[in-house]
Structure formats: C-alpha cells, structure tokens
Amino acid sequence: MQMRSILCAAAVAMASLAMAQSPCSDFWKSAPRASDVRFKVNGQSKGASVQVGVPTELNIIIYKGQDYRISFVYDEKIIGDHIVARIIEKVRQAKKNGPGFEDVTKVIWDNQDHEMADAVEFTATSTKRIAVEVTAPGVPEDPKNAKKGGKANDIGCVGILIEHMPTPVVGF
C-alpha cells in the first residue's frame, strides 16, 4: 500500500513538472539552421512567451574568436509576419556627472535597418555581454472581433537560435 502511495505521488510530481514547462521553451528548435555545417547550436538558445508590443531581452555572453549566427522564429498567427530584433551591447562605465557607475547601451545591430531580417551573422572581436531584444508587433485585429468586444490573443511564442563556431583563419 505504501509503495503505491509513493508511486502515485511521484507520478503527480512528474506531471506537474511537465505541465510547468512553457509550451514555448523549445520553440527555438524550429528555427532554420545555418547552411554552414561548422556552426554548432549554442546552449544559450531559448524560446519564450512574449507579449505583443513589449520588448523582451535575452542576455547572452559572446566570446572573442567565435563567429555567431542568431536567428529568430515566431508564431505568425499571434506575433505577426515579422519581429523587431536588436542586438544591444551593455557597458558599465563611470557616470559623467557625479560618483558611481551607470549602464550605457549601444545598439550593435537592428533588423529594421536590414529589411526585417530573421537572422544575423557576426564575428566577436572581444568577449562581452550582449542583449538580444525582440518586440512582437502582433497581427492587425480582425474587425469582426472588435464588434463583438473580444480581445485578440496577445501572447505568442518566439524562439532565438544561437549558433557559433571558431572564427576561420583566412587570408595571408
């Protein structure tokens, strides 16, 4: 009898853990892989639920001597036909006016300047912390739903696939 209780409790615990995982957490796995087979999947790849119109950041570390490819995949039914994506460097520096430090951000890449590209490749020239920021525009609301007073679904899945490889040595 006691063994049955233990097994039942274990089954309930495992079911709870499985349901606690977001349905979006593995969404990044559906992103198209790089055509260059030297790129390997980076463990910092992630998927998450994002709210339309709210910027969401994934903080990662990039390492000197590595080439990176970051690509985006998203649920077009909710997110829309594109996402706005930026790569931002965060640097801590002394305040110009007064004591202490402040975080200064610098946009390294913005897909709005690159025809809303869903992927970017770059070489890391130094090790640094960066943020991959995504904002979902959402789909235009259906006029039929507006008349009924229904609210459109505003949370959808976004995946960020990060791939890396050692920077190839080329040239003289």
N, C-alpha and C positions, 0 to 999 in steps of 0.2 A: 504493500500500500504506500509506504513512504517513497519507494523508488518511483512509483507512478506520479506522485506529487512533485518530485524533483524534476522528472522529465517534462511534466506539464508546465512547470514554472520556467524551465529552460526554453521550451518552445514558445511560450508567450514572450519572453525576453527577446528572443531572436526575431520574432515577428515585429515587435516594437522597434527594434533597431533597423530592420529593413524598411519599415514604413517611415522612419525618421529621416532617412536619406532623401534629399531633394530629387525629384524626377529630372532636374536639370543638371545635376552634378556631373554626369558623364556625357553631357551634350557636346563637349569639345571633341569627343572621339568621332563625331560625324563630319568634322571639318576635312576638306580635301588635303592630302599630304603633299609635301614638296615633290617636285619631279626629280630632284637631285637625291639619289639614294644615300648620299653621305649624311644628310640631315637625319638626326635621331630625335625622337619625342623627348621633350624636356619635362621633368617631373613637376614643374610649376604650372603646367597646363591646367585649366579649370573651366568648369561650367557653373552657371548660377542663374537664379531667377532675378530678373531686373524689372523695374517699374518704368513704364513709358515716361520719357521726359526727365528722368532723374539720372544724372551722371553716376556711374559706378566704377570704382577703381580696383584693379588687381595689381598689387605691389609685388615686384619681382627683382631679383638680382641678376645682372648680366655680367659676364666675365671677359676680361681682356683676352684677346687671341681666339675668340669664338665668333662665328657667323651665326646670326639668328634669323629665323623666319617666324613671324607672328601672323596667324590668320584667324579670321572670325567667322562664326557660323551662328545663325539665329533663326528663331521661329517666325517666319514671314507672316503668318496669319495674325500674329499679335504685334510683333516688333515693327513690321513694315518691310519694304523692299530694300532697305539698307540700314546700317547703323553709322553713327558718327563715332569715329575712333581716333584717339590721340595717344601718342607716347610722350610722357612728361618726365623730365629729369627733376629730381628734388635735391636741392643742395642746401645744407645748413651753413649759414655764414653770420658773421658779426653784424649786429644792427648798425645801420648808418647813423641813426640819431639815438644815442644812448647806449647803456650797457646791455649785455645779453646777446642772444642769438635769435635768428628767425629762419624759417624755411622759405627758400626762394624757388619758384618753379619756372622751368623753361620748356616750352613745347619743342620737342625734337622732330616730331612728325605728326601731321594732321591729314586724315584721309579726305577732308574737304578740299585740300589743295591738290589731290591726286585722284580726281574723278570717283570719289567714294570707294576706293579700292578696299577689298576684303582681305588683303594680305600685304605684308611689307617684309623685305629682307634688308639686313644691315650687318655691319661688322662692328664689334665692340672694341674701341681703341683703349678703353680703360674699364676697370671693374667699377660698377656703380649700381645704385638703387634707382629703379625707374617705376613709374606707374603706367599701366595700360588702362586708359579711361574710355569707357563706352557709354554712349547715350542712344537710347532707342526712340525714334520719332513716333512710332505707332502707325497704325493704319487709319485712314480717314473714317470717321464714324458713318455708319450706314444711316441715311435719313429715315428709314423705316423704324430703326431702333430709337431714334431721337423722339419720334412722335409718341411712342409707347412709354417713354420715360426710362427705358432700360439703359443700364450703364455698360459700356463696352468693357471687355476684359483688358486690363492694362498691365498685366504681369506676364512676361514670357521668358523663354529660355535663351541664353546667349552662351556660346562656348568660345574659349580663347585657346587655340592650339599654339604651343610654343615649341619650336624645333631648333636644334643647334648642331653645329659641327665645328671642328677646329678650322680656323681660317686657313685656306690653302695658300701655300707659298708659290707665287707665280712671278715671272719676270726675271730680271738679272740680279 
